[in-house]
Amino acid sequence: MNGLHGIIFAYEKRNEMQELGQIRSAASIPFGGRYRAVDFSLSSLVNAGCTDVGIVLHGHYQSLLDHLGTGKAWDLSRKRGGLRMLPPFNYQENWGAMPFRGHIEALAGVRSYLDTIRQDYVALMDGDLVANLPMGDIFESHVKSGADVTVVCGNDSFATADGTYFEISDGRVTEVLFNLHRPRGYRGLEVYIVSTKLLKEMVDECIGKDQYSWRRDVLQARKDQLYLRSYIWSGFAAQIRSVKEYYDRSMQLLDPAIRADLFTPARPVRAKGSDKASTYVGPEGVCVNSLVAEGCRIEGVVENSILFPGVNVAKGAVVRDSVLFKGTEVLDGAKLAYVICDKDVKVQESRTLMGHATYPIVVAKGSIV
């Protein structure tokens, strides 16, 4: 399906990621044991046959650059096209001092890139969306319908409460709503398909009128002029925009049904390899109902938790209901519950960290507790 081009927005946003978002954009947040949030959008596009993807950057993007590299893990390392990292933008003299104002402003900042797109259609996606979408089916539905814009809507039980909502009648979007006190309609997943020609026309028109918001100045303002059609996705979908939401969505992966839905063999989720040996569980080690990546060493107790590559849980240590990022060490006698540890955290002997399911504790990268 070579008619589709992908653009992923990996900019900084106002969110509540606390220490997890201080050193990285939401698109590079680790998720699911060995992935980053952006892996899911990239994989959805690649699985649909998309060979050209542009990623719009903003601030705190070094982590994302390190993770993506040349795009080889997603078969996007190519002499022509492939993965393109689009430079930071901002409307202020000191870029990054303020969050950007909307998708249109982001696209205007890389307007010359839009002229190089070879495909007839563009898929716009947010980098912090965790969903394994059938982009091939969505694209085919868009072309057959003759719509100007196809909006992908998701299941509210997994998506964040705030965002864009669409009222739909017979597949057509009749109303575009956001910032609702009482949400109604279908929750948008911030995934859209539009023709390249129409996208460039809308970007040029909006910038000429100092308009910068895709959902307000295009979708809402032009809903009667444009044919907006919906695609309803009933599978797992989450947007990582707060620590509480990150924790809740991570814990949902311990449900085999949700895990099978997100990691379906028909649409594999690709990620950068860690090149580590298999995980070792010692003679007295216990690992129950947990997701454990390669390269871990478990000699203590791990229950209902998610461990990224290279995590070490020493003998006598207990880890429950927690998420431990790459390289975390939990030494003898330490006890963790409802904790999110960033990379390379070291929890010393006999320390106790106890959060709650409604308020998990976050430990910053490289901390020694």
MIRORO-98331 format. One record per residue (C-alpha): residue in three letters; y, x, z. Coordinates in Angstrom, 2 decimals. Layout:
<torvexs>
{torvex 'ALA'; {Y; X; Z}}
...
</torvexs>
This chain:
<torvexs>
{torvex 'MET'; {0.00; 0.00; 0.00}}
{torvex 'ASN'; {2.60; 2.45; -1.25}}
{torvex 'GLY'; {5.39; -0.12; -1.42}}
{torvex 'LEU'; {6.25; 0.19; 2.28}}
{torvex 'HIS'; {8.52; 2.74; 3.95}}
{torvex 'GLY'; {8.79; 3.07; 7.74}}
{torvex 'ILE'; {11.87; 3.64; 9.90}}
{torvex 'ILE'; {11.32; 4.05; 13.64}}
{torvex 'PHE'; {14.24; 3.94; 16.09}}
{torvex 'ALA'; {13.74; 6.52; 18.85}}
{torvex 'TYR'; {17.18; 6.45; 20.39}}
{torvex 'GLU'; {18.27; 6.33; 24.00}}
{torvex 'LYS'; {18.68; 2.91; 25.54}}
{torvex 'ARG'; {19.86; 1.35; 28.74}}
{torvex 'ASN'; {16.63; 1.02; 30.69}}
{torvex 'GLU'; {15.16; 1.46; 34.13}}
{torvex 'MET'; {12.73; 4.31; 33.51}}
{torvex 'GLN'; {14.17; 6.43; 36.36}}
{torvex 'GLU'; {12.73; 9.96; 36.42}}
{torvex 'LEU'; {10.42; 9.21; 33.48}}
{torvex 'GLY'; {13.37; 8.71; 31.16}}
{torvex 'GLN'; {15.62; 11.53; 32.33}}
{torvex 'ILE'; {13.96; 14.17; 30.16}}
{torvex 'ARG'; {12.71; 12.11; 27.22}}
{torvex 'SER'; {13.45; 9.07; 25.11}}
{torvex 'ALA'; {11.40; 5.91; 25.61}}
{torvex 'ALA'; {9.53; 6.64; 22.37}}
{torvex 'SER'; {7.96; 9.79; 23.87}}
{torvex 'ILE'; {6.85; 8.22; 27.16}}
{torvex 'PRO'; {3.15; 9.08; 27.75}}
{torvex 'PHE'; {0.94; 6.00; 27.73}}
{torvex 'GLY'; {-2.73; 5.13; 27.90}}
{torvex 'GLY'; {-4.18; 8.48; 28.97}}
{torvex 'ARG'; {-3.49; 10.60; 25.88}}
{torvex 'TYR'; {-0.84; 8.88; 23.76}}
{torvex 'ARG'; {2.94; 8.62; 23.50}}
{torvex 'ALA'; {4.63; 5.27; 22.87}}
{torvex 'VAL'; {5.68; 6.33; 19.36}}
{torvex 'ASP'; {2.03; 6.94; 18.40}}
{torvex 'PHE'; {1.42; 3.21; 18.15}}
{torvex 'SER'; {4.25; 2.50; 15.70}}
{torvex 'LEU'; {3.36; 5.55; 13.62}}
{torvex 'SER'; {-0.33; 4.64; 13.55}}
{torvex 'SER'; {0.41; 1.03; 12.58}}
{torvex 'LEU'; {2.40; 2.25; 9.58}}
{torvex 'VAL'; {-0.12; 4.90; 8.52}}
{torvex 'ASN'; {-3.02; 2.46; 8.82}}
{torvex 'ALA'; {-1.16; 0.21; 6.34}}
{torvex 'GLY'; {-1.00; 3.03; 3.82}}
{torvex 'CYS'; {2.58; 4.05; 4.56}}
{torvex 'THR'; {3.14; 7.70; 3.56}}
{torvex 'ASP'; {6.89; 8.04; 4.26}}
{torvex 'VAL'; {8.37; 7.52; 7.74}}
{torvex 'GLY'; {11.84; 8.35; 9.05}}
{torvex 'ILE'; {12.49; 8.58; 12.80}}
{torvex 'VAL'; {16.08; 8.02; 13.94}}
{torvex 'LEU'; {16.92; 10.29; 16.88}}
{torvex 'HIS'; {19.71; 10.18; 19.44}}
{torvex 'GLY'; {19.51; 12.05; 22.73}}
{torvex 'HIS'; {16.75; 13.64; 24.84}}
{torvex 'TYR'; {14.66; 14.08; 21.72}}
{torvex 'GLN'; {13.17; 17.54; 22.32}}
{torvex 'SER'; {10.04; 16.05; 23.86}}
{torvex 'LEU'; {9.59; 13.86; 20.80}}
{torvex 'LEU'; {10.04; 16.80; 18.42}}
{torvex 'ASP'; {7.43; 18.81; 20.33}}
{torvex 'HIS'; {4.98; 15.94; 20.18}}
{torvex 'LEU'; {5.38; 14.97; 16.52}}
{torvex 'GLY'; {5.68; 18.44; 15.01}}
{torvex 'THR'; {5.19; 18.24; 11.25}}
{torvex 'GLY'; {3.37; 14.91; 11.48}}
{torvex 'LYS'; {-0.02; 16.42; 10.67}}
{torvex 'ALA'; {-1.86; 14.36; 13.28}}
{torvex 'TRP'; {-0.77; 11.21; 11.42}}
{torvex 'ASP'; {-1.40; 12.64; 7.93}}
{torvex 'LEU'; {2.37; 12.74; 7.34}}
{torvex 'SER'; {2.78; 16.47; 6.72}}
{torvex 'ARG'; {3.64; 16.38; 3.02}}
{torvex 'LYS'; {5.68; 18.35; 0.51}}
{torvex 'ARG'; {7.35; 15.16; -0.66}}
{torvex 'GLY'; {8.15; 12.40; 1.77}}
{torvex 'GLY'; {5.96; 12.29; 4.86}}
{torvex 'LEU'; {7.55; 12.43; 8.31}}
{torvex 'ARG'; {11.31; 12.93; 8.44}}
{torvex 'MET'; {13.26; 13.45; 11.66}}
{torvex 'LEU'; {16.72; 11.97; 11.15}}
{torvex 'PRO'; {19.54; 13.71; 13.04}}
{torvex 'PRO'; {21.36; 12.32; 16.09}}
{torvex 'PHE'; {24.30; 10.02; 15.59}}
{torvex 'ASN'; {27.03; 8.42; 17.69}}
{torvex 'TYR'; {30.33; 6.69; 17.22}}
{torvex 'GLN'; {32.04; 8.89; 19.83}}
{torvex 'GLU'; {33.21; 12.46; 19.46}}
{torvex 'ASN'; {30.75; 13.60; 22.15}}
{torvex 'TRP'; {27.48; 12.17; 20.86}}
{torvex 'GLY'; {25.08; 10.98; 23.50}}
{torvex 'ALA'; {27.87; 10.18; 25.97}}
{torvex 'MET'; {27.39; 6.47; 25.30}}
{torvex 'PRO'; {24.34; 4.49; 24.18}}
{torvex 'PHE'; {24.40; 3.42; 20.58}}
{torvex 'ARG'; {25.48; -0.14; 19.82}}
{torvex 'GLY'; {22.84; -1.44; 17.42}}
{torvex 'HIS'; {20.35; -0.88; 14.62}}
{torvex 'ILE'; {23.03; -1.21; 11.94}}
{torvex 'GLU'; {25.06; 1.61; 13.45}}
{torvex 'ALA'; {21.92; 3.74; 13.60}}
{torvex 'LEU'; {21.18; 3.07; 9.93}}
{torvex 'ALA'; {24.78; 3.75; 8.96}}
{torvex 'GLY'; {24.49; 7.14; 10.64}}
{torvex 'VAL'; {21.64; 8.01; 8.25}}
{torvex 'ARG'; {22.96; 6.05; 5.26}}
{torvex 'SER'; {22.31; 8.88; 2.80}}
{torvex 'TYR'; {18.65; 8.86; 3.84}}
{torvex 'LEU'; {18.34; 5.21; 2.78}}
{torvex 'ASP'; {19.24; 6.22; -0.78}}
{torvex 'THR'; {16.22; 8.56; -0.89}}
{torvex 'ILE'; {13.68; 5.83; -0.06}}
{torvex 'ARG'; {11.20; 5.51; -2.93}}
{torvex 'GLN'; {9.52; 2.30; -1.80}}
{torvex 'ASP'; {10.73; -1.25; -2.44}}
{torvex 'TYR'; {10.33; -2.39; 1.16}}
{torvex 'VAL'; {11.16; -1.00; 4.60}}
{torvex 'ALA'; {9.54; -1.71; 7.97}}
{torvex 'LEU'; {11.96; -1.32; 10.88}}
{torvex 'MET'; {10.27; -0.66; 14.24}}
{torvex 'ASP'; {11.26; 0.43; 17.75}}
{torvex 'GLY'; {9.62; 3.60; 19.05}}
{torvex 'ASP'; {8.97; 2.15; 22.51}}
{torvex 'LEU'; {6.73; -0.67; 21.28}}
{torvex 'VAL'; {3.08; -0.35; 22.32}}
{torvex 'ALA'; {1.08; -2.54; 19.94}}
{torvex 'ASN'; {-1.57; -1.95; 17.30}}
{torvex 'LEU'; {-0.09; -4.14; 14.58}}
{torvex 'PRO'; {-1.83; -5.00; 11.28}}
{torvex 'MET'; {1.18; -3.85; 9.24}}
{torvex 'GLY'; {-0.79; -4.18; 6.01}}
{torvex 'ASP'; {-1.32; -7.90; 6.63}}
{torvex 'ILE'; {2.28; -8.35; 7.76}}
{torvex 'PHE'; {3.58; -6.65; 4.61}}
{torvex 'GLU'; {1.30; -8.70; 2.36}}
{torvex 'SER'; {2.45; -11.90; 4.08}}
{torvex 'HIS'; {6.09; -10.89; 3.58}}
{torvex 'VAL'; {5.67; -10.25; -0.15}}
{torvex 'LYS'; {3.75; -13.49; -0.75}}
{torvex 'SER'; {6.27; -15.60; 1.17}}
{torvex 'GLY'; {9.28; -14.33; -0.77}}
{torvex 'ALA'; {11.22; -14.02; 2.50}}
{torvex 'ASP'; {14.34; -11.92; 2.82}}
{torvex 'VAL'; {13.29; -10.70; 6.27}}
{torvex 'THR'; {10.00; -11.08; 8.12}}
{torvex 'VAL'; {10.28; -10.90; 11.89}}
{torvex 'VAL'; {7.22; -10.11; 14.00}}
{torvex 'CYS'; {6.91; -12.17; 17.16}}
{torvex 'GLY'; {4.53; -11.51; 20.01}}
{torvex 'ASN'; {2.75; -12.94; 23.00}}
{torvex 'ASP'; {5.13; -13.43; 25.95}}
{torvex 'SER'; {2.43; -12.67; 28.51}}
{torvex 'PHE'; {2.59; -8.96; 27.57}}
{torvex 'ALA'; {6.18; -8.51; 26.35}}
{torvex 'THR'; {9.25; -7.79; 28.45}}
{torvex 'ALA'; {11.34; -10.80; 29.47}}
{torvex 'ASP'; {14.65; -9.76; 27.93}}
{torvex 'GLY'; {15.13; -9.32; 24.20}}
{torvex 'THR'; {15.34; -11.42; 21.05}}
{torvex 'TYR'; {13.77; -14.87; 20.77}}
{torvex 'PHE'; {13.18; -16.94; 17.67}}
{torvex 'GLU'; {12.79; -20.68; 17.26}}
{torvex 'ILE'; {10.38; -21.32; 14.40}}
{torvex 'SER'; {9.55; -24.35; 12.27}}
{torvex 'ASP'; {6.70; -24.15; 9.71}}
{torvex 'GLY'; {6.90; -20.37; 9.78}}
{torvex 'ARG'; {10.63; -20.25; 9.10}}
{torvex 'VAL'; {13.08; -18.92; 11.69}}
{torvex 'THR'; {15.59; -21.66; 12.53}}
{torvex 'GLU'; {17.38; -20.05; 15.46}}
{torvex 'VAL'; {17.96; -16.50; 16.73}}
{torvex 'LEU'; {18.60; -16.18; 20.47}}
{torvex 'PHE'; {19.02; -13.37; 22.97}}
{torvex 'ASN'; {20.23; -12.72; 26.54}}
{torvex 'LEU'; {18.76; -16.07; 27.57}}
{torvex 'HIS'; {18.58; -17.10; 31.22}}
{torvex 'ARG'; {15.54; -19.22; 30.41}}
{torvex 'PRO'; {13.73; -17.79; 27.39}}
{torvex 'ARG'; {12.41; -20.19; 24.77}}
{torvex 'GLY'; {10.78; -19.88; 21.40}}
{torvex 'TYR'; {8.83; -16.80; 20.34}}
{torvex 'ARG'; {9.56; -13.33; 21.67}}
{torvex 'GLY'; {10.53; -10.86; 18.96}}
{torvex 'LEU'; {8.84; -7.45; 18.98}}
{torvex 'GLU'; {11.75; -5.76; 17.17}}
{torvex 'VAL'; {9.60; -5.25; 14.07}}
{torvex 'TYR'; {11.04; -6.35; 10.74}}
{torvex 'ILE'; {10.20; -6.03; 7.05}}
{torvex 'VAL'; {13.00; -6.21; 4.49}}
{torvex 'SER'; {13.51; -5.03; 0.93}}
{torvex 'THR'; {15.16; -1.63; 0.56}}
{torvex 'LYS'; {17.85; -3.07; -1.70}}
{torvex 'LEU'; {18.78; -5.85; 0.71}}
{torvex 'LEU'; {18.75; -3.47; 3.68}}
{torvex 'LYS'; {21.26; -1.12; 2.04}}
{torvex 'GLU'; {23.46; -4.05; 1.04}}
{torvex 'MET'; {23.51; -5.41; 4.59}}
{torvex 'VAL'; {24.22; -2.01; 6.14}}
{torvex 'ASP'; {27.15; -1.44; 3.76}}
{torvex 'GLU'; {28.58; -4.91; 4.32}}
{torvex 'CYS'; {28.29; -4.75; 8.11}}
{torvex 'ILE'; {29.86; -1.30; 8.39}}
{torvex 'GLY'; {32.72; -2.42; 6.17}}
{torvex 'LYS'; {33.41; -5.17; 8.74}}
{torvex 'ASP'; {32.83; -2.93; 11.80}}
{torvex 'GLN'; {29.64; -4.79; 12.63}}
{torvex 'TYR'; {26.84; -2.78; 14.19}}
{torvex 'SER'; {24.20; -5.14; 15.59}}
{torvex 'TRP'; {21.14; -6.04; 13.53}}
{torvex 'ARG'; {20.16; -9.06; 15.60}}
{torvex 'ARG'; {23.67; -10.50; 16.06}}
{torvex 'ASP'; {25.51; -9.56; 12.85}}
{torvex 'VAL'; {22.54; -9.94; 10.48}}
{torvex 'LEU'; {19.80; -12.13; 11.91}}
{torvex 'GLN'; {21.94; -14.51; 13.94}}
{torvex 'ALA'; {25.07; -14.60; 11.79}}
{torvex 'ARG'; {23.18; -14.91; 8.49}}
{torvex 'LYS'; {20.21; -17.04; 9.50}}
{torvex 'ASP'; {21.38; -19.87; 7.20}}
{torvex 'GLN'; {22.02; -17.57; 4.24}}
{torvex 'LEU'; {18.84; -15.49; 4.55}}
{torvex 'TYR'; {15.25; -16.67; 4.37}}
{torvex 'LEU'; {13.90; -15.46; 7.71}}
{torvex 'ARG'; {10.15; -15.85; 8.11}}
{torvex 'SER'; {7.97; -15.15; 11.12}}
{torvex 'TYR'; {4.66; -13.42; 11.66}}
{torvex 'ILE'; {3.05; -14.31; 14.99}}
{torvex 'TRP'; {1.07; -11.52; 16.67}}
{torvex 'SER'; {-1.25; -12.77; 19.41}}
{torvex 'GLY'; {-2.63; -9.39; 20.50}}
{torvex 'PHE'; {-1.44; -6.94; 23.14}}
{torvex 'ALA'; {2.21; -5.93; 22.93}}
{torvex 'ALA'; {4.50; -4.21; 25.42}}
{torvex 'GLN'; {7.88; -2.52; 25.35}}
{torvex 'ILE'; {8.36; 0.29; 27.83}}
{torvex 'ARG'; {11.78; -0.34; 29.36}}
{torvex 'SER'; {11.30; -0.14; 33.13}}
{torvex 'VAL'; {9.06; 1.67; 35.62}}
{torvex 'LYS'; {7.59; -1.62; 36.83}}
{torvex 'GLU'; {6.79; -2.69; 33.29}}
{torvex 'TYR'; {5.32; 0.71; 32.47}}
{torvex 'TYR'; {3.05; 0.52; 35.49}}
{torvex 'ASP'; {1.96; -3.07; 34.86}}
{torvex 'ARG'; {1.17; -2.47; 31.19}}
{torvex 'SER'; {-0.71; 0.73; 32.01}}
{torvex 'MET'; {-2.87; -1.05; 34.57}}
{torvex 'GLN'; {-3.66; -3.76; 32.03}}
{torvex 'LEU'; {-5.51; -1.12; 30.01}}
{torvex 'LEU'; {-8.20; -1.06; 32.71}}
{torvex 'ASP'; {-9.21; -4.50; 31.40}}
{torvex 'PRO'; {-11.88; -3.84; 28.73}}
{torvex 'ALA'; {-10.76; -6.82; 26.62}}
{torvex 'ILE'; {-7.16; -5.61; 26.42}}
{torvex 'ARG'; {-8.28; -2.04; 25.79}}
{torvex 'ALA'; {-10.54; -3.19; 22.96}}
{torvex 'ASP'; {-7.68; -5.16; 21.42}}
{torvex 'LEU'; {-5.24; -2.24; 21.51}}
{torvex 'PHE'; {-7.70; 0.44; 20.42}}
{torvex 'THR'; {-9.62; -1.42; 17.73}}
{torvex 'PRO'; {-11.70; 0.86; 15.46}}
{torvex 'ALA'; {-10.39; -1.00; 12.42}}
{torvex 'ARG'; {-6.91; 0.42; 13.08}}
{torvex 'PRO'; {-7.29; 3.74; 14.92}}
{torvex 'VAL'; {-4.39; 4.96; 17.04}}
{torvex 'ARG'; {-3.70; 8.58; 16.10}}
{torvex 'ALA'; {-2.26; 11.12; 18.52}}
{torvex 'LYS'; {-1.63; 14.81; 18.91}}
{torvex 'GLY'; {-4.78; 16.55; 20.19}}
{torvex 'SER'; {-4.79; 18.35; 23.53}}
{torvex 'ASP'; {-7.51; 20.90; 22.62}}
{torvex 'LYS'; {-9.12; 20.77; 26.06}}
{torvex 'ALA'; {-12.74; 20.81; 27.18}}
{torvex 'SER'; {-14.56; 17.74; 28.43}}
{torvex 'THR'; {-13.69; 16.32; 31.83}}
{torvex 'TYR'; {-15.74; 17.57; 34.79}}
{torvex 'VAL'; {-16.75; 15.29; 37.65}}
{torvex 'GLY'; {-18.14; 17.26; 40.60}}
{torvex 'PRO'; {-21.31; 16.42; 42.60}}
{torvex 'GLU'; {-19.23; 14.64; 45.23}}
{torvex 'GLY'; {-16.61; 13.35; 42.81}}
{torvex 'VAL'; {-16.14; 9.61; 42.36}}
{torvex 'CYS'; {-14.53; 7.98; 39.33}}
{torvex 'VAL'; {-14.45; 4.17; 39.24}}
{torvex 'ASN'; {-12.78; 1.82; 36.74}}
{torvex 'SER'; {-10.42; 4.48; 35.40}}
{torvex 'LEU'; {-9.24; 5.94; 32.10}}
{torvex 'VAL'; {-9.68; 9.71; 32.16}}
{torvex 'ALA'; {-8.63; 12.00; 29.31}}
{torvex 'GLU'; {-10.23; 15.32; 28.42}}
{torvex 'GLY'; {-9.75; 18.50; 30.42}}
{torvex 'CYS'; {-9.63; 16.86; 33.87}}
{torvex 'ARG'; {-11.47; 18.09; 36.97}}
{torvex 'ILE'; {-12.43; 15.42; 39.49}}
{torvex 'GLU'; {-13.99; 16.51; 42.77}}
{torvex 'GLY'; {-12.38; 13.84; 44.93}}
{torvex 'VAL'; {-12.09; 10.06; 44.55}}
{torvex 'VAL'; {-10.36; 8.35; 41.60}}
{torvex 'GLU'; {-10.24; 4.55; 41.46}}
{torvex 'ASN'; {-8.39; 2.15; 39.16}}
{torvex 'SER'; {-6.25; 4.95; 37.77}}
{torvex 'ILE'; {-5.22; 6.60; 34.49}}
{torvex 'LEU'; {-5.45; 10.39; 34.19}}
{torvex 'PHE'; {-3.92; 12.35; 31.32}}
{torvex 'PRO'; {-5.36; 15.69; 30.10}}
{torvex 'GLY'; {-5.64; 18.57; 32.57}}
{torvex 'VAL'; {-5.37; 16.59; 35.82}}
{torvex 'ASN'; {-7.07; 18.17; 38.84}}
{torvex 'VAL'; {-8.17; 16.02; 41.79}}
{torvex 'ALA'; {-9.52; 18.34; 44.47}}
{torvex 'LYS'; {-12.35; 17.68; 46.89}}
{torvex 'GLY'; {-11.21; 15.36; 49.68}}
{torvex 'ALA'; {-8.30; 13.96; 47.65}}
{torvex 'VAL'; {-8.05; 10.22; 46.95}}
{torvex 'VAL'; {-6.20; 8.70; 43.99}}
{torvex 'ARG'; {-6.03; 4.92; 43.69}}
{torvex 'ASP'; {-4.07; 2.58; 41.39}}
{torvex 'SER'; {-2.03; 5.48; 40.00}}
{torvex 'VAL'; {-1.01; 7.10; 36.71}}
{torvex 'LEU'; {-1.08; 10.91; 36.62}}
{torvex 'PHE'; {0.49; 12.71; 33.66}}
{torvex 'LYS'; {-0.74; 15.95; 32.09}}
{torvex 'GLY'; {-1.30; 18.92; 34.40}}
{torvex 'THR'; {-0.93; 17.05; 37.71}}
{torvex 'GLU'; {-2.71; 18.64; 40.70}}
{torvex 'VAL'; {-3.75; 16.64; 43.76}}
{torvex 'LEU'; {-4.98; 19.06; 46.41}}
{torvex 'ASP'; {-7.49; 18.67; 49.25}}
{torvex 'GLY'; {-6.84; 15.76; 51.61}}
{torvex 'ALA'; {-3.95; 14.28; 49.65}}
{torvex 'LYS'; {-3.85; 10.50; 49.19}}
{torvex 'LEU'; {-2.04; 8.70; 46.37}}
{torvex 'ALA'; {-1.74; 4.96; 45.82}}
{torvex 'TYR'; {0.53; 3.14; 43.36}}
{torvex 'VAL'; {2.09; 6.41; 42.19}}
{torvex 'ILE'; {3.25; 7.62; 38.77}}
{torvex 'CYS'; {3.31; 11.43; 38.59}}
{torvex 'ASP'; {5.09; 13.05; 35.65}}
{torvex 'LYS'; {3.79; 16.27; 34.05}}
{torvex 'ASP'; {2.89; 19.34; 36.13}}
{torvex 'VAL'; {3.37; 17.70; 39.52}}
{torvex 'LYS'; {1.63; 19.36; 42.46}}
{torvex 'VAL'; {0.75; 17.28; 45.54}}
{torvex 'GLN'; {0.02; 19.64; 48.43}}
{torvex 'GLU'; {-2.82; 19.38; 50.95}}
{torvex 'SER'; {-2.93; 16.33; 53.23}}
{torvex 'ARG'; {0.17; 14.72; 51.72}}
{torvex 'THR'; {0.29; 10.91; 51.43}}
{torvex 'LEU'; {2.26; 9.02; 48.81}}
{torvex 'MET'; {2.01; 5.25; 49.09}}
{torvex 'GLY'; {3.85; 2.84; 46.84}}
{torvex 'HIS'; {3.14; -0.79; 46.03}}
{torvex 'ALA'; {2.06; -2.72; 42.94}}
{torvex 'THR'; {5.55; -4.25; 42.81}}
{torvex 'TYR'; {7.31; -0.93; 43.44}}
{torvex 'PRO'; {5.33; 2.13; 42.31}}
{torvex 'ILE'; {6.59; 5.57; 43.35}}
{torvex 'VAL'; {7.72; 7.90; 40.54}}
{torvex 'VAL'; {7.45; 11.67; 41.02}}
{torvex 'ALA'; {9.60; 13.73; 38.61}}
{torvex 'LYS'; {8.20; 16.38; 36.27}}
{torvex 'GLY'; {7.34; 19.69; 37.93}}
{torvex 'SER'; {7.84; 18.44; 41.47}}
{torvex 'ILE'; {5.99; 19.94; 44.42}}
{torvex 'VAL'; {5.32; 17.36; 47.10}}
</torvexs>
